[in-house]
Amino acid sequence: MTRAQSRTGRRRPLLRAALAVLTVTVVALPFAAARQYDTFRRTVAQQAAPPGSGAAGTDAKAAPAGGAPVVLAYHDVGPGASSRYAVSPEDFDAQLRALREAGYRTLSTREFTAFLRTGRTPAPRTVYLTFDDGTHGLWVHADPLLARYGMKAAAYLITGQVGTHRPYYLSWAETRRMADSGRWDFQAHTHLSHERAPVDAAGHERSAFTNRLWRPGDGRVETGEEYRRRIAADLDRSVGDLTGHGLPRPELFAYPFSERLEESNLGRGGADALRSMLRARFTATLTNSTARPLPPGRRAAAAGQVQRLEVTRDTTPAGLLRAMARWAPVAPADADRPLSHPGHWRATGDTEGAGPGTLTGAVRPAPGTEYVSAAYRPLATADWTAYRLRASVAGLRGTSNGAGITLREGSGHPVALSVGRNTVSLTEEGPRGTADSCRPAPAARHTVTVSVTSERVRVTVDGDTCATVGAAGQRAAELAGGFSLSLRNGGPQRQWPRFTALKIE
């Protein structure tokens, strides 16, 4: 054996050992990476120090005590985010400080659902803070600020995303820490149905939760039964995820994207089926967009759906208090003379700019307009069940124009009052609604008095009894609502009628 062959022989065991080590390393890498990823999913990030608390600078009187909570809808809290749905820690701090100085107490979900059942709150001013999606910023930035002010909040989790796409979403370990603090509880926001997906062959995307999806392999949309099975499985998985991680069973559900069922492809039967599935699992649902005003109260509890006030990056503390003041319930006795408060009216339907100015004749409607309408404080009056309204209308001419008053505005059974020169009619809207009418002496001006209770709506015209419709068999909460005014002018001369007086007694 030569010297070179001897050296080669000695190297072979070393090479074999090195190859063995390399093989073990390569094989072990995926397992090590998986362990690291699992640890990352389970980890608890370090919380950020809360920002310095600045001066107050808000008007605490802007938000009167209303006896009903306002539900605020947040998404994320974090610095430097470009999304309008992410509030900076500094702004969140200022908003919480404004709420505290205005005398608000935050509610837990249990306290809020107790209000829906009983109508009672533990304080004159209460607010329910909700956060959709379950982003990481809730633990890192929002929680230290809640601790600073001694406040509570609820996180609505997309449970299938918890622990994924870190650090965007929370980890389950972080939700456990948050729950243990006593500041947070956790509610349902789907398992993995918070996404947009194709709903037709053209690829148009809508919410996967509130729409039947396109099945490309079958060349068709889901059947109603396929949709129901998919959603039921998602809801049950969402509830199971929360309870399986040691959290209480959720009581409330927040709709993804806050989309209206009226705008989905479910149809009436499919929408009713979805509501039924949600009612079977939750006390109520939350959304930011509703077909009719549903602030927390009797009407919302009866409907099983509550409307929220959305908070975005552009929401200032003063603006937040002003918006919350619009949600605070007002008693009929406090409404007094509504036409003297232009800011209390909101245009309805397609009548942009229809406020007291157009209703009283102070502002002429735009050319080509034939109808204007506006509702009086639709959020603040949502739970009215008994009030008396007195209105005077002038400028009535023939059959081409007229005035209207909708009572129980936004309820399940609104009543429409139509006033013309020589005809007055009262109609309860709906397939089983009743109607009544009278023919007063022809005149360009009439004064109507309307008495609204949970049993009936009764009208007198110029002091004489005119018409009555009842509400037999309906719950008072389903009949709750304020009122709106409208004017109609279809004549060639465009001579508009006008409300000359309006008082709530």
QUISULMO-V619280 format. One line per field, one symbol per residue. ss: DSSP state (@ for helix, = for strand, . for the rest). psi: psi as a letter, one per 40 degrees, with the letter a starting at -180 (. if undefined). burial: I if it has 16 or more other ideal C-beta (glycine too) atoms within 10 Angstrom, else O. A space follows every 10 residues. Layout:
ss=???
psi=???
burial=???
//
This chain:
ss=..@@@@@@@@ @@@@@@@@@@ @@@@@@@@@@ @@@@@@@@@@ @@........ .........@ @@.......= ====.==... .....==.@@ @@@@@@@@@@ @...==..@@ @@@@@@@@.. .....===== ===.=.@@@@ @@@@@@@@@. ..=====.@@ @.......=. .@@@@@@@@@ ...=====.. .....===.. ....===... ...==....= =..@@@@@@@ @@@@@@@@@@ @@@@...... .===.@@@.. @@@...@@@@ @@@@@@@@@@ @..====... .......@@@ @@@.===.== ......@@@@ @@@@@@@... .@@@@..@@@ .@@@===... .....@@@@@ .......... ======.... ......==== ====...... =========. ....=====. ...=====.. ....====.. .....===== ==...===== =..======= .....@@@@. .========. .......=== ====.
psi=hidddddddd dddddddddd dddddddddd dddddddddd deihihiihi iihaiceihd eegiheeiih hhhicihiie ieheehhidd dddddddddd deeihiiidd ddddddddei ieidhiihhi hidfideddd ddddddddef iiihhhhgde eheififdii iddddddddd deeiihihfi cfegiiihei deehhihdde ihihgddefi iiiddddddd dddddddddd dddefeiihi dihhhhefii deeiediddd ddddddddde didiiiiehi dihfihaddd ddefhhiihh hadehidddd ddddddehih iddedbgdee gdeeihiibf ghegadddde edhhiihehe hiiiihgddd edehehihhh ihhifhhaee iiiihhifhe aegihhhhha dehhihhhii deiiiiiigi hhiehihihh hhiedihhhi hfehhcihia fheiiddeei ibiiiiihhe idefhhiihe ihhh.
burial=OOOOOOOOOO OOOOOOOOOO OOOOOOOOOO OOOOOOOOOO OOOOIOOIOI IOOOOOOIOO OIIIOIIIII IIIIIIIIOO IOOOIIIIIO IIIIIIIIII OIOIIIIIIO IIIIIIOOOO IOOOIIIIII IIIIIIIIII IIIIIIOOOO IIIIIIIIII IIIOOOOOII IIIIIIIIIO OOIIIIIIII IOIIOOOIIO OOOOOIIIII IIIIOOOOOO IIOOOOIIOI IOOIIOIIIO IIOOIOIOOI IIIIIIIIIO IOOIIIOOOI IOIIOOIIOO IIIIIIIIOI OIIIIIIIII IIIOIIIIII IOOOIOIOOI IOIIIIIIII OIOOIOOIIO OOOIIIIIOO IOOIIIIIII IOOOIOOOIO OIIIIIIIII IIIIIOIOIO IIIIIIIOOI IIIIIIIIII IIIIIIIIII IOOIIIIIOO OOOOOIOIOI OOOOOIIIII IIOOOOIIII IOOOOIIOIO IOOOOIIIII IIIIIIIIIO OOOOOIIIIO OIOIO
//
